[in-house]
Amino acid sequence: MSHVIKAVVVDDERYARDELKHLLADFSSVQVVAEADTGEAAIMKTLQHQPDVVFLDVEMPIMNGMEAAKSLYELKKPPLIVFATAYPQFAAEAFRYQAIDYLLKPYDEEQLQQTIQRLKEKLVPNTAIQETKEVTMHQAKLAVEDDGEIIYLSPSDMFYIYREEKVSKIVTKTGTYTVKTPLKALEERLLPFSFFRIHKGYLINLDYVTKLSPWFNGAYQLELKGCDEKLSVSRNYVKTLRNKLEL
């Protein structure tokens, strides 16, 4: 059974809470178990629900986010903290409380995706990940329909997946297949394999990467073995991608 990350969303503005909850709903691995509009309520909700992570606003009345983070940090079983704020100047102080990330409003979906990945790496036991890999690598295949037939694709045969309008296109050794499954859902299902998001609309198989070249504005172009097309890597993903590829 996959690990579900329990989250509490804290912000004194209801709209901001609703927006973040809406974005988090796209991640099947995350469950928002409670929300709070003050620092004091955040502590109470944390004690009540024992979440894995608290998404915490900074500017709140009476007890601000930093004060709430200090109290949460001192709990016997402290949650991970992700600060979610419109104020970048608090970033340095935030990491005094071992904040795992610092999200700026308005929220960027690519940055939120990276945050969720960090949470997974921090929270999911390595043994559980390894056991999932051992089972999935031998058994799991992705089912797609092609001319009325069901084709079972092995993840090891997939070069990359991209989103086009309202469908996802899976480029493989044998051809390109179309599915209606959203890219985020495919990313969750392919988590045990060597797949990585390089752009809002692209997911690639790291096993086929052969070359990474600077492009412009901090972005890069990526080449895959067996593919003629060069893929664009968003600058938000370059550092994490290199960390995954390099020894």
Residue pairs with C-beta under 8 A, 6 or more apart in sequence:
2 29
2 132
3 29
3 120
3 123
3 124
3 125
3 128
4 29
4 30
4 31
5 29
5 30
5 31
5 52
5 53
5 116
5 119
5 120
5 123
6 31
6 33
6 49
6 50
6 51
6 52
6 53
7 24
7 30
7 31
7 32
7 33
7 51
7 52
7 53
7 54
7 55
8 32
8 33
8 34
8 35
8 36
8 42
8 45
8 46
8 49
8 51
8 53
8 54
8 55
8 79
9 17
9 20
9 21
9 24
9 32
9 34
9 35
9 36
9 55
10 17
10 35
10 36
10 37
10 38
10 39
10 41
10 42
10 45
10 54
10 55
10 56
10 57
10 60
10 65
10 68
11 17
11 20
11 35
11 37
11 55
11 57
11 60
11 84
12 37
12 38
12 57
12 59
12 60
12 61
13 37
13 57
14 37
16 57
16 84
16 105
17 35
17 37
19 107
20 55
20 84
20 107
21 32
21 35
23 107
23 109
23 112
24 30
24 32
24 55
24 112
25 32
26 182
26 184
27 116
27 184
27 188
28 185
28 188
29 116
29 120
29 188
29 191
30 116
30 119
33 49
33 51
34 45
34 48
34 49
34 51
35 45
36 42
36 44
36 45
37 60
38 60
38 61
38 62
38 63
39 60
39 62
39 63
39 64
39 65
39 67
39 68
39 71
40 62
40 63
40 68
42 54
42 56
42 68
42 72
43 68
43 71
43 72
45 51
46 54
46 72
46 75
46 79
47 75
50 77
50 79
51 79
52 79
52 80
52 119
52 123
53 79
53 80
53 81
53 82
53 100
53 119
53 123
54 72
54 79
54 80
54 81
54 82
55 82
55 84
55 103
56 65
56 68
56 69
56 72
56 81
56 82
56 83
56 84
57 65
57 83
57 84
57 85
58 64
58 65
58 66
58 83
58 85
58 87
58 90
58 94
59 65
59 85
59 86
59 87
60 68
65 83
65 85
65 90
66 90
66 93
66 94
66 97
69 81
69 83
69 94
69 97
69 99
70 97
72 78
72 79
72 81
72 97
73 81
73 97
73 98
80 98
80 99
80 100
80 119
80 122
80 123
81 94
81 97
81 98
81 99
81 100
82 99
82 100
82 101
82 102
82 103
82 115
82 119
83 90
83 91
83 94
83 99
83 101
83 102
83 103
84 103
84 105
84 107
85 102
85 103
85 104
85 105
86 104
86 105
88 102
88 104
90 102
91 102
94 102
95 102
100 115
100 118
100 119
100 122
101 114
101 115
101 118
103 111
103 112
103 115
104 111
108 236
109 200
110 197
110 200
110 234
110 236
110 237
111 236
113 184
113 197
114 236
114 237
114 240
117 240
120 191
129 192
132 192
133 192
133 193
136 192
136 193
137 192
137 193
140 155
140 192
141 152
141 153
141 154
141 155
142 152
142 153
142 155
142 158
142 170
142 186
142 189
142 190
143 150
143 151
143 152
143 153
144 150
144 151
144 153
144 170
144 177
144 178
144 179
145 151
145 179
146 177
151 177
153 170
153 172
153 177
155 190
155 193
155 195
155 205
156 193
156 205
156 207
157 172
157 173
157 174
158 170
158 171
158 172
158 195
158 205
159 171
159 172
159 173
159 204
159 205
159 208
159 224
159 226
159 227
160 171
160 202
160 203
160 204
160 205
160 224
160 227
160 231
161 168
161 169
161 170
161 171
161 183
161 186
161 195
161 202
161 203
161 204
162 168
162 169
162 171
162 183
162 201
162 202
162 203
163 169
163 182
163 183
163 201
163 202
164 201
166 180
167 178
167 179
167 180
168 178
168 179
168 180
168 181
168 182
168 183
168 186
169 176
169 177
169 178
170 176
170 177
170 178
170 179
171 227
173 226
179 186
183 197
183 201
183 203
186 203
187 195
187 197
187 203
190 203
193 205
194 205
194 206
194 207
195 203
195 204
195 205
195 206
196 203
196 204
196 206
196 237
196 240
196 241
196 244
197 203
197 237
198 204
198 222
198 231
198 232
198 233
198 234
198 237
198 241
199 231
199 232
199 233
199 234
199 237
200 234
202 231
202 232
204 222
204 224
204 231
205 224
206 244
206 245
208 224
208 225
208 226
208 227
209 222
209 223
209 224
209 225
209 245
210 223
210 224
210 225
211 222
211 223
212 220
212 221
212 222
212 223
212 233
212 241
212 242
212 245
213 220
213 221
213 222
213 223
214 220
214 221
215 221
215 232
215 233
217 235
218 235
218 238
219 232
219 233
219 234
219 235
219 238
220 232
220 233
220 235
220 238
221 230
221 231
221 232
221 233
222 230
222 231
222 232
222 233
223 230
223 231
224 231
233 241
